[in-house]
Amino acid sequence: MMNQLKAGLWTGLVLMSSAISGCSGENAANSDNSMDQKSAVTLLRNDAEKKVEVLVNGALFTAYLYPESIAKPVLYPIKSAKGNDLTRGFPLEPRPGERVDHPHHIGLWFNYGDVNGLDFWNNSDAIPAEKKSGYGSIVHTDILGTKESREGAELEVAADWIAQDGRILLKETTRFIFSSVGEKRVIDRITTLKAHGQDISFTDNKEGMLGIRVARELEHPSNKPELFTDANGIVTTVPTLNNEGVSGMYRSSEGIEGDDVWGTRAKWVNLSGEIKGEKVSLAIVDHPKNPGYPTYWHARGYGLFAANTLGQKALSNGKEVLNFKLKDGESVTFRYRIVVSSGSSLDDEALNKES
């Protein structure tokens, strides 16, 4: 599987070993130091608790969670090399001083705000029962395979995108590849969606697609309360909080920084900051084969960090529109890379090598 990834699924990016070490492919292949820095990545499957933990040298890096209590599988938490949480605790494990808005923002997830008229993005247990018919859920169905090697660890899973009446709209197969070198960790997510039993329309929508809700320390400092309205007209108030220890800063491949990243296109965006004295970077890299590349960024200073591959209308102020469609039986594959770096911030040159 790993060789298949290198040969095709991540075409256009450097090999995993060189990408996460910052070396060229040739130098990585010849570098004993690079090989020595590789960390052991292992998977711990717990069917009873509906999770698969990803461990780096025995310490938790992240976990694939799929309980029925949330409306989609997620990776949660995501931790740095020093064990600090990069993802928000709420609603699973609330922490003092963090925001409690948007209960559907959990860890790292992948879904969309309008699939044949159903909202998969905003669904959570906060939606009133009388409105649930307008929402969809992503239900984990199987762990298809696991693999551990010197290159890292792989987890392949299956899920169904379903309506409230039980109809399956999409069959999902996702492969996660986890790797670690030194204080840098990488998650590659390769997701294939296949239309099941009907044609599928991903109507242009600002709520999508690959999202991370980050820890309070990685938010941008805020000095005013804000209101946000989702596609269904539901308003969420995002209050001003104490900014002590809040140090987040977005930077895109186009050199745009801060809140100005929202609604712009870029090959990657890097969110840097400091947590408990540890300098960290959390970057999302789009893939050239994804529809709509380079993606628009639905990245908010209050902590939502999302690459919206299919949403263009709202993010471009109506200048562009992408209503992506699949005929029954057709499929599409989305590829993303998430890079977590500790110690020093990822610079533009390093991230350009990932794209």
Buried (B, 14 or more C-beta within 10 A) or exposed (E): BBEEBBEEBBEEBBBBBBBBBBBBEEEBEEBEEBBEBBBEBBBEEEEEEBBBBBBBEEEBBBBBBBEEEBBBBBBBBBBBBBEBBBBBBBBBEEEEEBBEBBBBBBBBBBBBBBBBEBBBBBBBEEBEEEEEEBBBBBBBBEBEEBBBEEBBBBBBBBBBBBBEEEBBBBBBBBBBBBBBBBBBBBBBBBBBBBBBEBEBBBBBBBBBBBBBBBBBBBBBBBEEEBEBEBBEEBEBEBEEBEEEEBBBBBBBBBEBEEBEBBBBBBBBBBBBBBBEEBBBBBBBBBBEBBBBBBBBBBBBBBBBBBBBBBBBBBBBEEEBEBEBEBEEEEBBBBBBBBBBBBBEBBBEEBBEBBB
